[in-house]
Amino acid sequence: MRNDATILALLNGIDNDVILCGHTHIPRTVVLSSGQTIVNSGSVGYPAYEDDLSIIHKMQTYSPHANYALIKCIETQQGKHWQTEHVRVAYNHEAAANMALRNGREDWVFALKTGRVVPV
């Protein structure tokens, strides 16, 4: 997980109040020292993966459920702030895993059933 200073450097001057991002598949909200809110909604249907670009890494939610985020602007006398709710939804992940298997994606089956990468 990147720290505040690293995230601010990566933003390279982007000054939006809310920044939505993805790719990690890990649901997370970070409020930076700048007051900006960074939201990663997670993944709707692929809760874990392993990759070797740019370095070898694994991303795992440890849950087969779908994830999404709701973001709401709250205005008060003190100003506005962003409220984020991360939602995890159960769905028929067994059917998704079976479909992956039928489509030759054996590498996805364990991830879809467990939210984890196949143990080494």
DSSP file with accessible surface (Angstrom, degrees, kcal/mol):
  #  RESIDUE AA STRUCTURE BP1 BP2  ACC     N-H-->O    O-->H-N    N-H-->O    O-->H-N    TCO  KAPPA ALPHA  PHI   PSI    X-CA   Y-CA   Z-CA
    1    1 A M              0   0  175      0, 0.0     2,-0.2     0, 0.0     0, 0.0   0.000 360.0 360.0 360.0 131.2    0.0    0.0    0.0
    2    2 A R        -     0   0  157      1,-0.1     2,-0.1     2,-0.1     0, 0.0  -0.495 360.0-127.8 -79.0 147.5    1.4    3.4   -1.0
    3    3 A N     >  -     0   0   97     -2,-0.2     4,-2.4     1,-0.1     5,-0.2  -0.325  30.4 -93.5 -89.2 175.2    1.7    6.1    1.6
    4    4 A D  H  > S+     0   0   56      1,-0.2     4,-2.6     2,-0.2     5,-0.2   0.904 122.1  48.3 -54.4 -51.8    0.4    9.7    1.4
    5    5 A A  H  > S+     0   0   67      1,-0.2     4,-2.1     2,-0.2    -1,-0.2   0.898 112.1  49.2 -62.0 -40.5    3.6   11.3    0.0
    6    6 A T  H  > S+     0   0   58      2,-0.2     4,-2.2     1,-0.2    -1,-0.2   0.922 111.8  48.3 -66.1 -43.0    4.0    8.6   -2.7
    7    7 A I  H  X S+     0   0   21     -4,-2.4     4,-1.8     2,-0.2    -2,-0.2   0.937 110.7  51.1 -63.8 -44.5    0.3    9.0   -3.8
    8    8 A L  H  X S+     0   0   52     -4,-2.6     4,-0.8     1,-0.2     5,-0.5   0.911 110.1  49.9 -59.7 -40.8    0.6   12.8   -3.9
    9    9 A A  H >< S+     0   0   73     -4,-2.1     3,-0.9     1,-0.2    -1,-0.2   0.911 108.9  52.0 -64.2 -40.1    3.8   12.5   -6.0
   10   10 A L  H 3< S+     0   0  105     -4,-2.2    -1,-0.2     1,-0.2    -2,-0.2   0.814 100.0  63.0 -66.8 -29.4    2.0   10.1   -8.4
   11   11 A L  H >< S-     0   0   20     -4,-1.8     3,-1.8    -5,-0.2    -1,-0.2   0.768  88.1-160.3 -67.5 -24.6   -0.9   12.6   -8.8
   12   12 A N  T << S-     0   0  147     -3,-0.9    -3,-0.1    -4,-0.8     3,-0.1   0.875  71.1 -35.0  49.1  48.1    1.7   15.0  -10.3
   13   13 A G  T 3  S+     0   0   72     -5,-0.5    -1,-0.3     1,-0.3     2,-0.3   0.399  92.3 147.5  91.6  -4.8   -0.4   18.1   -9.7
   14   14 A I    <   -     0   0   85     -3,-1.8    -1,-0.3    -6,-0.2    -3,-0.1  -0.519  23.5-175.3 -63.8 127.0   -3.9   16.7  -10.3
   15   15 A D        +     0   0  131     -2,-0.3    -1,-0.1    -3,-0.1    -3,-0.0   0.209  26.9 137.6-117.6  18.4   -6.1   18.7   -7.9
   16   16 A N        -     0   0   93      1,-0.1    21,-0.1    20,-0.0     3,-0.1  -0.297  56.0-131.2 -61.3 146.4   -9.5   17.0   -8.2
   17   17 A D  S    S+     0   0   76      1,-0.2    20,-2.9    19,-0.1     2,-0.4   0.880  94.1  30.1 -64.6 -40.8  -11.3   16.6   -4.9
   18   18 A V  E     -a   37   0A  33     18,-0.2     2,-0.5    20,-0.0    20,-0.2  -0.984  68.0-171.1-125.1 134.5  -12.1   12.9   -5.7
   19   19 A I  E     -a   38   0A  30     18,-2.7    20,-2.7    -2,-0.4     2,-0.4  -0.993   8.8-155.6-127.9 123.8  -10.0   10.6   -7.9
   20   20 A L  E     +a   39   0A 117     -2,-0.5     2,-0.3    18,-0.2    20,-0.2  -0.834  21.8 167.3 -98.3 136.8  -11.3    7.2   -8.9
   21   21 A C  E     +a   40   0A  62     18,-2.7    20,-0.7    -2,-0.4     2,-0.2  -0.861   8.1 168.8-140.8 175.0   -8.8    4.5   -9.7
   22   22 A G        +     0   0   42     -2,-0.3     2,-0.8    18,-0.2    21,-0.1  -0.662  36.8 103.5-155.6-149.4   -8.7    0.8  -10.3
   23   23 A H  S    S+     0   0  129     -2,-0.2    17,-0.0    19,-0.2    20,-0.0  -0.214  81.6  74.0  81.8 -38.0   -6.5   -2.1  -11.5
   24   24 A T  S    S-     0   0   42     -2,-0.8    25,-0.1     2,-0.1    -1,-0.1   0.738  85.4-145.1 -76.2 -20.3   -5.6   -3.5   -8.1
   25   25 A H        +     0   0   40     17,-0.3    18,-0.6     1,-0.2    -1,-0.1   0.498  60.2 124.2  69.1   4.6   -9.1   -4.9   -7.6
   26   26 A I        -     0   0   33     16,-0.2    16,-0.3    -4,-0.0    -1,-0.2  -0.849  64.3-128.9-100.7 116.6   -8.7   -4.1   -3.9
   27   27 A P        +     0   0   30      0, 0.0     2,-0.3     0, 0.0    14,-0.2  -0.429  47.1 148.2 -64.1 130.6  -11.5   -1.9   -2.5
   28   28 A R  E     -B   40   0A  84     12,-2.2    12,-2.8    -2,-0.1     2,-0.4  -0.957  35.2-158.7-164.2 142.9  -10.0    1.1   -0.7
   29   29 A T  E     -B   39   0A  52     -2,-0.3     2,-0.4    10,-0.2    10,-0.2  -0.998  14.4-175.2-124.6 132.2  -10.6    4.7    0.2
   30   30 A V  E     -B   38   0A  25      8,-2.5     8,-3.2    -2,-0.4     2,-0.6  -0.996  13.5-156.9-127.5 128.3   -7.7    7.0    1.1
   31   31 A V  E     -B   37   0A  98     -2,-0.4     6,-0.2     6,-0.2     2,-0.1  -0.942  24.0-146.5-102.8 118.9   -8.1   10.6    2.2
   32   32 A L    >   -     0   0    6      4,-3.0     3,-2.4    -2,-0.6   -27,-0.0  -0.357  25.9-107.6 -83.2 164.6   -4.8   12.4    1.6
   33   33 A S  T 3  S+     0   0   95      1,-0.3    -1,-0.1     2,-0.1   -28,-0.0   0.759 120.7  63.7 -61.1 -22.0   -3.2   15.2    3.6
   34   34 A S  T 3  S-     0   0   64      2,-0.1    -1,-0.3     1,-0.1     3,-0.1   0.543 119.7-111.4 -76.1  -9.1   -4.2   17.5    0.7
   35   35 A G  S <  S+     0   0   51     -3,-2.4    -2,-0.1     1,-0.3     2,-0.1   0.309  74.9 136.0  91.8  -8.3   -7.9   16.7    1.5
   36   36 A Q        -     0   0   17     -5,-0.1    -4,-3.0   -18,-0.1     2,-0.5  -0.438  48.2-139.3 -72.7 148.6   -8.3   14.7   -1.8
   37   37 A T  E     -aB  18  31A   6    -20,-2.9   -18,-2.7    -6,-0.2     2,-0.5  -0.944  11.4-162.7-112.3 126.5  -10.1   11.4   -1.6
   38   38 A I  E     -aB  19  30A  19     -8,-3.2    -8,-2.5    -2,-0.5     2,-0.4  -0.936  11.2-171.0-108.3 127.5   -8.8    8.5   -3.7
   39   39 A V  E     -aB  20  29A   3    -20,-2.7   -18,-2.7    -2,-0.5     2,-0.5  -0.977  16.5-174.8-126.2 127.5  -11.3    5.6   -4.2
   40   40 A N  E     -aB  21  28A   9    -12,-2.8   -12,-2.2    -2,-0.4   -18,-0.2  -0.990  12.5-159.8-113.6 118.7  -10.7    2.2   -5.7
   41   41 A S        -     0   0   52    -20,-0.7     2,-0.3    -2,-0.5    46,-0.2   0.659  30.3-133.1 -75.9 -15.6  -14.1    0.4   -6.0
   42   42 A G        -     0   0   14    -16,-0.3     2,-0.4   -14,-0.1    -1,-0.3  -0.693  39.2 -48.5  95.8-153.1  -12.6   -3.1   -6.2
   43   43 A S        -     0   0   16    -18,-0.6    24,-1.8    -2,-0.3    25,-0.0  -0.973  28.6-155.5-128.8 137.1  -13.7   -5.7   -8.8
   44   44 A V  S    S+     0   0  104     -2,-0.4    -1,-0.1    22,-0.3    45,-0.1   0.846  93.6   0.9 -76.8 -32.6  -17.1   -6.8   -9.8
   45   45 A G  S    S+     0   0   34      1,-0.2    -1,-0.1    21,-0.1    21,-0.1   0.360 121.0  58.9-145.6  13.3  -16.1  -10.2  -11.1
   46   46 A Y        +     0   0   44     19,-0.1    -1,-0.2     1,-0.1    66,-0.1  -0.640  51.6 174.1-144.3  83.3  -12.4  -11.0  -10.7
   47   47 A P        +     0   0    2      0, 0.0    14,-1.5     0, 0.0     2,-0.3   0.476  64.1  26.0 -78.5  -1.2  -11.4  -10.7   -7.0
   48   48 A A  E     +C   60   0B   0     12,-0.2     2,-0.3    68,-0.1    12,-0.2  -0.983  60.1 161.7-158.5 145.9   -7.8  -12.0   -7.3
   49   49 A Y  E     -C   59   0B  20     10,-2.4    10,-2.7    -2,-0.3     2,-0.4  -0.987  25.0-138.6-158.3 163.9   -5.0  -12.2   -9.8
   50   50 A E  E     +C   58   0B 100     -2,-0.3     2,-0.3     8,-0.2     8,-0.2  -0.975  25.7 175.0-125.7 140.2   -1.3  -12.6  -10.2
   51   51 A D  E     -C   57   0B  48      6,-2.6     6,-2.6    -2,-0.4    -2,-0.0  -0.956  30.7-154.1-142.5 160.1    0.9  -10.6  -12.6
   52   52 A D        +     0   0  107     -2,-0.3     2,-0.4     4,-0.2     4,-0.3   0.239  54.6 125.9-118.9  10.8    4.5  -10.2  -13.4
   53   53 A L  S    S-     0   0  123      1,-0.2     2,-0.2     2,-0.2     4,-0.0  -0.935  88.1 -11.6-112.8 137.7    4.4   -6.7  -14.8
   54   54 A S  S    S-     0   0  117     -2,-0.4     2,-0.3     2,-0.0    -1,-0.2  -0.942 145.5  -9.4 -77.9 -14.2    6.2   -4.5  -13.8
   55   55 A I  S    S-     0   0  119     -2,-0.2     2,-0.3    -4,-0.0    -2,-0.2  -0.937  87.8 -84.7-134.9 162.4    7.2   -6.7  -10.9
   56   56 A I        +     0   0  133     -2,-0.3     2,-0.3    -4,-0.3    -4,-0.2  -0.504  65.2 152.6 -68.2 127.2    5.8  -10.0   -9.7
   57   57 A H  E     -C   51   0B  46     -6,-2.6    -6,-2.6    -2,-0.3     2,-0.4  -0.989  35.5-144.0-154.6 159.1    2.8   -9.4   -7.5
   58   58 A K  E     -C   50   0B  83     -2,-0.3     2,-0.4    -8,-0.2    -8,-0.2  -0.979   6.9-162.2-124.7 141.2   -0.5  -10.8   -6.3
   59   59 A M  E     +C   49   0B  47    -10,-2.7   -10,-2.4    -2,-0.4     2,-0.4  -0.995  19.5 169.8-122.3 126.1   -3.8   -9.0   -5.6
   60   60 A Q  E     -C   48   0B  44     -2,-0.4   -12,-0.2   -12,-0.2    56,-0.2  -0.998  29.7-173.8-141.5 133.0   -6.3  -10.8   -3.4
   61   61 A T        -     0   0   16    -14,-1.5    55,-0.2    54,-0.8   -13,-0.1   0.560  37.5-136.3 -95.8 -14.2   -9.6   -9.7   -1.7
   62   62 A Y  S    S+     0   0  150     53,-2.6    53,-0.2   -15,-0.2    54,-0.2   0.737  76.9  86.8  62.7  24.5  -10.0  -13.1    0.0
   63   63 A S        -     0   0    9     52,-0.2    -2,-0.2   -16,-0.2    51,-0.2  -0.977  69.6-146.0-149.5 139.0  -13.7  -13.0   -0.9
   64   64 A P        +     0   0   21      0, 0.0    51,-0.1     0, 0.0    50,-0.1   0.562  66.6 112.7 -80.6  -5.2  -15.5  -14.2   -4.0
   65   65 A H  S    S-     0   0   59     49,-0.1    25,-0.2     1,-0.1   -22,-0.2  -0.227  72.4-109.2 -71.5 156.1  -18.1  -11.4   -3.8
   66   66 A A  E     -D   89   0C  13     23,-2.3    23,-3.0   -21,-0.1     2,-0.4  -0.508  34.4-152.4 -77.8 149.8  -18.4   -8.5   -6.2
   67   67 A N  E     +D   88   0C   5    -24,-1.8     2,-0.3    21,-0.2    21,-0.2  -0.964  22.1 157.4-127.0 143.5  -17.4   -5.1   -5.0
   68   68 A Y  E     -D   87   0C 101     19,-2.0    19,-3.1    -2,-0.4     2,-0.4  -0.942  26.5-130.0-150.7 172.0  -18.5   -1.6   -5.9
   69   69 A A  E     -D   86   0C  25     -2,-0.3     2,-0.4    17,-0.2    17,-0.2  -0.970   3.1-153.5-130.3 144.6  -18.4    1.8   -4.2
   70   70 A L  E     -D   85   0C  85     15,-2.5    15,-2.8    -2,-0.4     2,-0.4  -0.966  16.0-165.5-111.5 132.5  -20.9    4.6   -3.6
   71   71 A I  E     +D   84   0C  59     -2,-0.4     2,-0.4    13,-0.2    13,-0.2  -0.977   7.6 180.0-124.4 130.6  -19.6    8.1   -3.3
   72   72 A K  E     -D   83   0C 134     11,-2.7    11,-3.2    -2,-0.4     2,-0.6  -0.992  25.2-132.4-133.6 136.7  -21.6   11.0   -1.9
   73   73 A C  E     -D   82   0C  43     -2,-0.4     2,-0.5     9,-0.2     9,-0.2  -0.773  22.4-161.4 -86.8 124.0  -20.7   14.7   -1.4
   74   74 A I  E     -D   81   0C  37      7,-3.4     7,-2.4    -2,-0.6     2,-0.5  -0.931   2.5-161.1-108.3 121.7  -21.7   15.8    2.1
   75   75 A E  E     +D   80   0C 157     -2,-0.5     2,-0.2     5,-0.2     5,-0.2  -0.909  19.1 160.4-107.7 129.0  -22.0   19.6    2.5
   76   76 A T  E >   -D   79   0C  62      3,-2.8     3,-1.6    -2,-0.5    -2,-0.0  -0.764  57.6 -90.1-129.8-179.9  -22.0   21.1    6.0
   77   77 A Q  T 3  S+     0   0  193      1,-0.3     3,-0.1    -2,-0.2    -2,-0.0   0.786 127.3  56.8 -64.8 -24.8  -21.3   24.5    7.5
   78   78 A Q  T 3  S-     0   0  167      1,-0.3     2,-0.3     0, 0.0    -1,-0.3   0.515 123.9 -95.2 -83.2  -5.4  -17.6   23.4    7.8
   79   79 A G  E <   -D   76   0C  36     -3,-1.6    -3,-2.8     2,-0.0    -1,-0.3  -0.804  54.3 -47.4 124.1-165.8  -17.5   22.7    4.1
   80   80 A K  E     +D   75   0C 111     -2,-0.3     2,-0.3    -5,-0.2    -5,-0.2  -0.774  46.3 175.3-108.5 151.0  -17.9   19.7    1.9
   81   81 A H  E     -D   74   0C  95     -7,-2.4    -7,-3.4    -2,-0.3     2,-0.5  -0.957  29.4-111.5-144.3 165.7  -16.4   16.2    2.3
   82   82 A W  E     -D   73   0C  72     -2,-0.3     2,-0.5    -9,-0.2    -9,-0.2  -0.855  19.6-157.7-106.7 131.3  -16.8   12.9    0.5
   83   83 A Q  E     -D   72   0C 101    -11,-3.2   -11,-2.7    -2,-0.5     2,-0.5  -0.924  11.3-166.5-107.2 127.1  -18.4    9.9    2.0
   84   84 A T  E     -D   71   0C  33     -2,-0.5     2,-0.5   -13,-0.2   -13,-0.2  -0.953   7.1-169.7-117.6 133.1  -17.5    6.6    0.5
   85   85 A E  E     -D   70   0C 109    -15,-2.8   -15,-2.5    -2,-0.5     2,-0.5  -0.984  10.7-152.9-120.6 121.0  -19.3    3.3    1.1
   86   86 A H  E     -D   69   0C  66     -2,-0.5     2,-0.5   -17,-0.2   -17,-0.2  -0.832  14.5-160.8 -92.5 129.8  -17.8    0.1   -0.1
   87   87 A V  E     -D   68   0C  25    -19,-3.1   -19,-2.0    -2,-0.5     2,-0.5  -0.939   9.3-162.6-117.7 130.5  -20.3   -2.6   -0.9
   88   88 A R  E     -D   67   0C 123     -2,-0.5     2,-0.5   -21,-0.2   -21,-0.2  -0.961  13.7-165.6-111.8 126.1  -19.6   -6.3   -1.2
   89   89 A V  E     -D   66   0C  59    -23,-3.0   -23,-2.3    -2,-0.5     2,-0.2  -0.949  15.2-135.3-121.1 126.2  -22.3   -8.3   -2.9
   90   90 A A        +     0   0   71     -2,-0.5     2,-0.3   -25,-0.2   -25,-0.1  -0.510  35.0 162.7 -72.4 141.3  -22.8  -12.1   -2.9
   91   91 A Y        -     0   0   76     -2,-0.2     2,-2.6   -27,-0.0     3,-0.2  -0.916  55.9 -72.6-147.3 176.4  -23.5  -13.5   -6.4
   92   92 A N     >  +     0   0  108     -2,-0.3     4,-1.6     1,-0.2     3,-0.3  -0.427  57.8 162.5 -77.4  74.9  -23.4  -17.0   -7.9
   93   93 A H  H  >  +     0   0   40     -2,-2.6     4,-2.6     1,-0.2    -1,-0.2   0.774  69.9  63.7 -68.8 -23.2  -19.6  -17.1   -8.1
   94   94 A E  H  > S+     0   0   84     -3,-0.2     4,-2.5     2,-0.2    -1,-0.2   0.920 103.0  48.4 -63.6 -42.2  -19.8  -20.9   -8.6
   95   95 A A  H  > S+     0   0   44     -3,-0.3     4,-2.3     2,-0.2    -2,-0.2   0.903 111.4  50.3 -64.0 -39.5  -21.6  -20.3  -11.9
   96   96 A A  H  X S+     0   0   30     -4,-1.6     4,-2.4     2,-0.2    -2,-0.2   0.919 110.9  48.7 -64.1 -42.1  -19.0  -17.8  -12.9
   97   97 A A  H  X S+     0   0    0     -4,-2.6     4,-2.4     1,-0.2    -2,-0.2   0.909 111.0  50.4 -64.5 -40.6  -16.2  -20.2  -12.0
   98   98 A N  H  X S+     0   0   70     -4,-2.5     4,-2.5     2,-0.2    -1,-0.2   0.895 110.0  50.4 -64.6 -38.0  -17.9  -23.0  -14.0
   99   99 A M  H  X S+     0   0  101     -4,-2.3     4,-1.7     2,-0.2    -2,-0.2   0.915 109.0  51.6 -66.6 -40.2  -18.3  -20.6  -17.0
  100  100 A A  H  <>S+     0   0    8     -4,-2.4     5,-3.2     2,-0.2    -2,-0.2   0.930 110.1  49.8 -60.1 -43.4  -14.6  -19.8  -16.8
  101  101 A L  H ><5S+     0   0   87     -4,-2.4     3,-1.8     1,-0.2    -2,-0.2   0.936 109.6  50.3 -61.9 -44.9  -13.8  -23.5  -16.8
  102  102 A R  H 3<5S+     0   0  174     -4,-2.5    -1,-0.2     1,-0.3    -2,-0.2   0.796 109.6  52.9 -63.4 -27.1  -16.0  -24.1  -19.8
  103  103 A N  T 3<5S-     0   0  114     -4,-1.7    -1,-0.3    -3,-0.2    -2,-0.2   0.194 122.7-103.8 -96.0  15.7  -14.2  -21.2  -21.6
  104  104 A G  T < 5S+     0   0   41     -3,-1.8     2,-0.5     1,-0.1     3,-0.2   0.698  82.9 127.7  76.0  19.6  -10.7  -22.6  -21.0
  105  105 A R    >>< +     0   0  102     -5,-3.2     3,-2.0    -6,-0.2     4,-0.8  -0.452  14.4 152.1-107.0  60.8   -9.8  -20.2  -18.1
  106  106 A E  H >>  +     0   0  118     -2,-0.5     4,-0.6     1,-0.3     3,-0.6   0.822  69.2  66.4 -56.8 -30.0   -8.8  -22.8  -15.5
  107  107 A D  H 34 S+     0   0   90     -3,-0.2     4,-0.4     1,-0.2    -1,-0.3   0.700 101.3  48.4 -67.1 -17.7   -6.5  -20.1  -14.1
  108  108 A W  H <> S+     0   0   79     -3,-2.0     4,-2.6     2,-0.1     5,-0.3   0.684  89.9  82.3 -92.0 -20.9   -9.6  -18.0  -13.1
  109  109 A V  H <X S+     0   0   23     -4,-0.8     4,-2.0    -3,-0.6     5,-0.2   0.922  93.6  42.7 -56.9 -53.1  -11.6  -20.8  -11.4
  110  110 A F  H  X S+     0   0   58     -4,-0.6     4,-2.1     1,-0.2     6,-0.5   0.922 114.8  51.4 -61.8 -42.7   -9.9  -20.7   -8.0
  111  111 A A  H  > S+     0   0    5     -4,-0.4     4,-2.6     1,-0.2    -1,-0.2   0.914 110.7  48.2 -61.0 -44.3   -9.8  -16.9   -7.9
  112  112 A L  H  < S+     0   0    6     -4,-2.6    -1,-0.2     1,-0.2    -2,-0.2   0.853 115.9  44.2 -66.5 -32.5  -13.5  -16.7   -8.7
  113  113 A K  H  < S+     0   0   76     -4,-2.0    -1,-0.2    -5,-0.3    -2,-0.2   0.780 132.9  14.0 -81.4 -26.8  -14.4  -19.2   -6.0
  114  114 A T  H  < S-     0   0   30     -4,-2.1    -3,-0.2     2,-0.3    -2,-0.2   0.600  87.2-121.0-125.8 -21.6  -12.2  -17.9   -3.2
  115  115 A G  S  < S+     0   0    0     -4,-2.6   -53,-2.6    -5,-0.4   -54,-0.8   0.670  82.0 103.9  78.1  15.8  -10.9  -14.4   -4.0
  116  116 A R  S    S-     0   0   93     -6,-0.5    -1,-0.3   -56,-0.2     2,-0.3  -0.887  75.4-111.9-128.0 160.2   -7.4  -15.8   -3.7
  117  117 A V        -     0   0   16     -2,-0.3     3,-0.1   -68,-0.1   -68,-0.1  -0.664  53.2 -85.9 -86.2 145.4   -4.6  -16.7   -6.1
  118  118 A V        -     0   0   81     -2,-0.3    -1,-0.1   -11,-0.2    -7,-0.0  -0.267  53.4-111.7 -52.0 126.3   -3.8  -20.4   -6.3
  119  119 A P              0   0   88      0, 0.0    -1,-0.1     0, 0.0    -3,-0.0  -0.354 360.0 360.0 -63.4 145.1   -1.3  -21.2   -3.5
  120  120 A V              0   0  164     -3,-0.1    -3,-0.0    -2,-0.0     0, 0.0  -0.632 360.0 360.0 -88.0 360.0    2.2  -22.1   -4.6
